[in-house]
């Protein structure tokens, strides 16, 4: 059974940095896209960043220039480096892996940015 395990969330002051990690446990093959979504209280879940197997990336406008997504295919792990954090980045962050037939989601990790 495949599970995605996230780590790296926490409390940080505005302007600070955090690095999120998400690793797959169990057997998973041919992961095409890896990504991060977030959901703030009272808001819909939104896409933050995605990265394809070929390392093409896409970001939501609000994080461009501040966040960087990367992946390690050998380790089935995706990372999200978050710099210059703002209070509006506060949310639960979820990772997701997409294969040709399945989508997998992590349980979420809380990121709180204080002003």
Backbone torsions as a table, in degrees:
resi	resn	phi	psi	omega
1	UNK	NA	130.0	-177.6
2	UNK	-87.7	133.2	173.0
3	UNK	-131.0	146.5	174.3
4	UNK	-105.5	126.4	-176.3
5	UNK	-114.4	116.9	-178.5
6	UNK	-96.8	152.0	175.5
7	UNK	-153.3	163.4	173.9
8	UNK	106.0	-6.5	178.2
9	UNK	-72.3	173.1	179.4
10	UNK	159.5	-165.4	-179.7
11	UNK	-105.4	131.9	-179.2
12	UNK	-144.6	151.7	176.3
13	UNK	-79.1	155.6	176.6
14	UNK	-55.0	136.9	-176.6
15	UNK	92.6	-11.3	-178.7
16	UNK	-83.2	-174.4	-176.3
17	UNK	-132.3	151.2	171.2
18	UNK	-142.4	153.0	175.1
19	UNK	-124.7	117.9	177.2
20	UNK	-93.2	143.9	175.3
21	UNK	-127.5	150.8	177.5
22	UNK	-145.5	116.6	-177.9
23	UNK	-118.1	142.6	177.8
24	UNK	-90.3	133.5	171.2
25	UNK	-107.6	150.6	-175.3
26	UNK	89.8	-179.4	-176.3
27	UNK	-88.4	119.6	176.7
28	UNK	-140.3	134.5	-174.9
29	UNK	-128.2	153.2	172.4
30	UNK	51.7	56.4	175.4
31	UNK	-75.3	120.8	-178.5
32	UNK	-84.0	-69.8	-179.3
33	UNK	-107.3	145.8	170.6
34	UNK	-124.6	144.8	-177.0
35	UNK	-157.0	171.7	176.2
36	UNK	-127.9	133.6	172.0
37	UNK	-119.3	166.0	174.8
38	UNK	-144.5	154.6	177.7
39	UNK	-139.1	117.1	176.8
40	UNK	-90.9	157.4	179.7
41	UNK	-55.1	129.4	177.5
42	UNK	77.0	4.9	-178.6
43	UNK	-121.5	162.3	176.9
44	UNK	-76.6	154.6	175.4
45	UNK	-66.7	135.0	-179.3
46	UNK	-126.7	150.3	175.7
47	UNK	-72.6	131.3	176.6
48	UNK	-98.5	-51.6	-177.3
49	UNK	-161.4	148.1	173.5
50	UNK	-134.7	156.7	177.5
51	UNK	-141.3	132.6	-179.7
52	UNK	-85.9	172.7	179.0
53	UNK	-61.4	-30.3	177.7
54	UNK	-86.5	8.4	176.1
55	UNK	73.5	20.4	168.3
56	UNK	-74.7	141.6	-175.8
57	UNK	-125.6	157.4	176.3
58	UNK	-145.6	139.3	-178.1
59	UNK	-129.5	149.7	168.9
60	UNK	-68.8	146.7	-173.3
61	UNK	-56.3	-35.7	-173.0
62	UNK	-68.2	-14.3	-179.1
63	UNK	-115.0	-2.6	-179.1
64	UNK	-58.7	133.8	-179.2
65	UNK	85.8	-10.8	-179.6
66	UNK	-115.8	-35.3	-177.6
67	UNK	-108.6	147.0	176.1
68	UNK	-134.0	125.1	176.8
69	UNK	-99.6	141.3	177.1
70	UNK	-147.3	166.5	-178.1
71	UNK	-145.0	154.2	173.8
72	UNK	-123.2	102.2	-175.3
73	UNK	-65.0	-35.3	-179.2
74	UNK	-64.6	-30.9	-179.2
75	UNK	-101.0	0.9	-175.6
76	UNK	47.7	52.6	-176.8
77	UNK	-131.5	141.7	175.2
78	UNK	-123.4	146.3	-177.3
79	UNK	-124.2	154.5	172.0
80	UNK	-136.5	106.9	175.8
81	UNK	-87.6	122.0	-176.0
82	UNK	-117.7	114.5	178.8
83	UNK	-114.3	164.3	178.4
84	UNK	49.0	47.9	-175.5
85	UNK	-64.1	145.6	-179.6
86	UNK	-120.4	156.3	177.9
87	UNK	-55.4	-32.5	-179.9
88	UNK	-71.5	-6.7	173.5
89	UNK	-82.0	-6.8	179.7
90	UNK	-61.2	124.7	-177.5
91	UNK	-177.5	172.0	166.0
92	UNK	-90.0	127.8	-178.2
93	UNK	-103.0	131.0	-178.5
94	UNK	-118.5	137.3	173.1
95	UNK	-98.5	157.3	178.6
96	UNK	-146.0	141.7	175.1
97	UNK	-118.7	138.2	177.4
98	UNK	-120.8	126.9	172.9
99	UNK	-111.3	-173.9	-177.2
100	UNK	-67.5	-22.7	-176.3
101	UNK	-125.1	-9.7	-172.8
102	UNK	-140.8	155.6	168.4
103	UNK	-122.8	136.6	-179.2
104	UNK	-120.9	145.9	-178.9
105	UNK	-130.3	144.8	172.0
106	UNK	-82.9	174.8	-177.3
107	UNK	-83.2	-15.4	178.9
108	UNK	102.2	146.3	175.9
109	UNK	-134.2	134.8	-175.1
110	UNK	-80.6	131.8	171.6
111	UNK	-119.8	123.4	179.8
112	UNK	-124.6	124.6	-179.6
113	UNK	-113.7	118.3	-179.0
114	UNK	-92.8	147.5	-178.3
115	UNK	-89.7	NA	NA
